[in-house]
């Protein structure tokens, strides 16, 4: 057994929503966690540590997006040895992190017994930009996908190659209109088509990812984008079975009755994601560009 005093107990738990934007979307989850741990030290946040020969800061992550995927809604939980103001922690932690990993929200975990944060993340809303694909072709593929009772795809997982149904996990799938009709015709005439897919996907086992759905679209409608898609997670949280909307998973910690309108993405990336889509003449616009803070 290691010698020395026992680590200080956890006095407060904070739940954090953060983003992964721009070039930071190519950062692995391990590198993200290292950046967060460094930022916690720089900000002087009194994080609790585990016991044992190799103590680790008590920071847990849930529902992390894959490498290469941008996100407006990543979540972590941090255990503290002192009670801190969540707003101050948000500001200090955000200032210590590189540009692209931005702290959107920090709330104290409810004192009453509430569900684990991971249990609240029932589904994700995704935005997938398909450069080189016309809206009409994407709409036809989406219609074929939604009409299919089952669509099985095969993917290599940690447990080996598995085959699973992706159709059952999709709660909503649609083509987002990029621009008014005259602008779309002008863009297509210039041979720069672009289609945007919006989808709500339930969290299942094995996990169904946006690339699995694109594989399904290729199976049912031969939709094959000529360039890699740009994928952004817009939100994740409890799924309302009636409206199909996602709620804020931190509502319970704020003492708010769940089931209210989902919180929209924040920041410049979210403005692009929720508002007008970037044009082909400015491919660097929107959720897929961010500078690196020194």
C-alpha positions in Angstrom: 0.0 0.0 0.0 1.3 3.5 -0.7 2.4 5.5 2.3 1.3 9.1 3.1 -2.0 10.8 3.9 -5.2 9.8 2.1 -6.2 12.1 -0.7 -8.7 14.9 0.1 -12.3 13.9 -0.4 -14.5 15.2 -3.1 -16.6 18.1 -1.7 -18.2 19.3 -5.0 -18.8 17.9 -8.4 -19.0 20.1 -11.5 -20.4 19.1 -14.8 -18.9 20.9 -17.8 -20.0 21.3 -21.4 -17.2 22.1 -23.8 -16.6 22.3 -27.5 -14.2 20.8 -30.0 -13.9 23.2 -32.9 -11.8 23.9 -36.0 -8.5 22.1 -36.3 -9.0 20.8 -32.7 -11.5 18.3 -34.2 -8.5 16.3 -35.3 -7.3 16.0 -31.8 -7.6 12.6 -30.1 -9.6 12.1 -26.9 -6.4 11.3 -25.0 -4.9 14.6 -26.1 -8.1 16.5 -25.2 -8.0 15.0 -21.7 -4.3 15.9 -21.3 -5.1 19.5 -22.4 -7.9 19.7 -19.8 -5.7 18.4 -17.0 -3.0 20.9 -17.8 -5.7 23.7 -17.9 -7.0 22.6 -14.5 -3.5 22.9 -13.1 -2.9 26.3 -14.7 -6.2 27.7 -13.5 -5.6 26.6 -10.0 -8.8 24.6 -9.7 -8.7 22.4 -6.6 -9.3 19.1 -8.4 -9.5 15.9 -6.3 -7.2 13.0 -7.0 -7.6 9.2 -6.8 -5.7 7.1 -4.2 -3.0 4.6 -5.1 0.5 4.6 -6.4 -0.4 6.7 -9.5 -3.0 9.2 -8.4 -5.1 10.7 -11.3 -7.3 13.8 -11.2 -10.9 12.9 -10.8 -12.1 14.1 -14.2 -14.5 11.8 -16.2 -15.7 12.1 -19.7 -18.8 10.8 -21.3 -20.0 10.5 -24.9 -16.8 11.9 -26.5 -16.9 12.5 -30.2 -14.5 10.6 -32.4 -11.3 12.1 -33.8 -11.9 14.2 -36.9 -15.4 15.2 -35.7 -16.2 18.7 -34.4 -18.6 19.1 -31.5 -20.6 21.8 -29.8 -21.7 19.5 -27.0 -19.0 17.5 -25.2 -19.3 16.7 -21.5 -17.1 16.0 -18.5 -17.4 15.9 -14.8 -14.7 17.1 -12.3 -14.5 16.4 -8.6 -13.2 19.2 -6.4 -11.8 19.3 -2.9 -13.3 22.7 -2.2 -16.6 24.4 -3.1 -16.1 26.7 -6.1 -18.3 29.1 -8.0 -19.2 27.4 -11.3 -19.1 30.7 -13.2 -15.5 31.4 -12.0 -14.4 27.9 -12.9 -15.9 28.3 -16.3 -14.0 31.5 -17.0 -10.7 30.3 -15.5 -10.7 26.9 -17.3 -11.7 28.5 -20.6 -8.9 31.0 -20.4 -6.4 28.2 -19.8 -7.5 26.0 -22.7 -6.3 26.2 -26.3 -8.6 28.0 -28.8 -11.1 25.4 -30.1 -11.6 23.7 -26.8 -14.1 26.2 -25.3 -16.0 25.9 -22.1 -19.6 26.6 -22.8 -21.3 25.8 -19.4 -20.4 24.7 -15.9 -23.0 23.7 -13.3 -22.7 22.0 -9.9 -24.1 18.5 -9.8 -27.4 18.5 -7.9 -27.2 17.8 -4.2 -30.2 15.5 -4.4 -29.7 12.0 -5.9 -30.0 12.5 -9.7 -29.2 10.3 -12.6 -25.7 9.9 -13.8 -24.7 12.3 -16.6 -24.0 9.4 -19.0 -27.5 8.1 -18.5 -29.0 11.4 -19.7 -27.1 11.4 -23.0 -29.7 9.4 -24.9 -29.1 10.8 -28.4 -27.0 13.2 -30.5 -27.9 15.7 -33.1 -25.4 15.9 -36.0 -24.8 18.2 -38.9 -23.0 16.5 -41.9 -21.7 18.7 -44.8 -21.3 16.8 -48.0 -19.3 18.8 -50.5 -19.8 17.7 -54.1 -23.3 16.3 -53.5 -26.4 18.0 -54.9 -29.3 18.6 -52.6 -31.7 16.7 -54.9 -29.5 13.6 -54.8 -29.2 13.9 -51.0 -32.9 14.3 -50.6 -33.6 11.2 -52.7 -31.1 9.1 -50.7 -32.6 10.3 -47.4 -36.1 9.3 -48.6 -34.8 5.8 -49.5 -33.1 5.5 -46.2 -36.2 6.5 -44.2 -38.4 4.1 -46.2 -36.2 1.1 -45.5 -37.3 -1.0 -42.5 -33.7 -2.1 -41.7 -30.3 -1.1 -43.1 -27.4 -3.3 -41.9 -23.8 -2.1 -42.1 -20.5 -3.7 -41.1 -17.8 -2.0 -39.1 -14.7 -3.0 -37.2 -15.3 -2.5 -33.5 -13.2 -3.2 -30.4 -14.9 -6.6 -30.3 -14.1 -7.4 -33.9 -16.0 -6.9 -37.1 -19.7 -6.5 -36.4 -22.8 -6.1 -38.5 -25.7 -4.1 -37.1 -28.9 -2.2 -38.1 -28.4 1.6 -38.4 -31.9 2.5 -39.4 -33.4 1.7 -36.0 -31.1 4.2 -34.3 -32.1 7.2 -36.5 -34.8 9.3 -35.0 -34.7 12.0 -37.6 -32.9 12.6 -40.9 -33.4 15.5 -43.3 -31.6 17.7 -45.8 -31.0 21.2 -44.7 -31.7 23.9 -47.3 -28.5 25.8 -47.9 -29.7 28.9 -49.8 -32.6 30.4 -51.7 -33.4 28.6 -55.0 -31.6 31.2 -57.3 -28.4 30.9 -55.2 -28.6 27.1 -55.3 -28.9 27.1 -59.1 -26.0 29.5 -59.4 -23.9 27.3 -57.2 -24.8 24.1 -59.1 -24.1 25.9 -62.4 -20.6 26.7 -61.0 -20.2 22.9 -60.3 -19.8 23.4 -56.6 -22.8 21.6 -55.1 -23.1 21.0 -51.4 -25.7 19.2 -49.3 -26.2 19.4 -45.5 -27.7 16.5 -43.6 -29.2 17.0 -40.1 -29.8 13.8 -38.1 -30.8 12.8 -34.6 -29.3 9.5 -33.7 -30.0 7.4 -30.6 -27.1 6.2 -28.5 -27.1 2.4 -28.9 -24.7 -0.5 -28.5 -22.8 -0.7 -30.7 -22.8 3.0 -31.2 -24.2 4.2 -34.6 -22.0 7.0 -35.9 -22.7 9.5 -38.7 -20.3 7.6 -41.0 -22.4 4.4 -40.4 -25.4 6.3 -41.7 -23.5 7.6 -44.7 -22.6 3.9 -45.4 -26.3 3.1 -45.2 -27.1 5.9 -47.6 -24.6 4.5 -50.0 -26.2 1.1 -49.8 -29.7 2.2 -50.4 -29.1 5.0 -52.9 -25.5 4.8 -54.0 -24.8 8.2 -52.4 -21.0 8.6 -52.4 -19.6 12.0 -51.6 -16.4 12.7 -53.6 -14.7 14.3 -50.5 -14.6 13.4 -46.8 -17.7 14.8 -45.0 -17.4 17.5 -42.4 -19.2 16.3 -39.3 -20.3 18.4 -36.3 -22.2 17.3 -33.2 -24.7 20.1 -32.4 -26.2 18.6 -29.2 -26.6 15.5 -27.1 -29.0 14.8 -24.2 -32.4 13.3 -23.3 -34.6 12.6 -26.3 -38.2 13.6 -26.2 -40.1 10.7 -27.7 -43.0 12.9 -28.7 -41.3 16.0 -30.2 -38.1 14.3 -31.2 -36.1 17.2 -29.7 -33.1 17.0 -27.4 -33.2 18.6 -24.0 -30.3 20.0 -22.0 -28.8 17.2 -20.0 -27.7 19.7 -17.2 -31.3 20.8 -16.5 -31.7 18.5 -13.6 -28.6 19.9 -11.9 -30.0 23.4 -12.3 -33.2 22.2 -10.7 -35.2 22.6 -13.9 -37.9 20.2 -14.9 -36.6 18.1 -17.8 -38.3 18.2 -21.2 -37.9 21.8 -22.1 -36.5 23.2 -25.3 -33.0 22.0 -26.1 -30.2 24.5 -25.6 -28.7 25.6 -29.0 -25.0 25.5 -29.7 -23.0 28.4 -28.6 -20.2 30.5 -30.1 -19.2 31.3 -33.6 -19.3 27.7 -34.8 -22.8 27.3 -33.5 -24.0 30.5 -35.3 -22.8 28.9 -38.5 -24.3 25.6 -37.7 -27.7 26.9 -36.7 -27.8 29.8 -39.2 -26.9 30.1 -42.9 -24.5 27.5 -44.0 -21.0 28.4 -45.3 -20.6 28.8 -49.0 -18.2 27.1 -51.3 -16.4 30.4 -52.0 -15.4 30.5 -48.3 -14.7 26.8 -47.4 -12.9 27.9 -44.2 -16.0 29.4 -42.7 -18.0 27.8 -39.9 -17.4 25.0 -37.5 -14.3 23.6 -39.1 -11.9 26.4 -38.7 -10.2 27.8 -35.5 -6.8 29.1 -34.7 -4.5 27.6 -32.1 -4.0 29.6 -29.0 -0.3 29.7 -27.9 
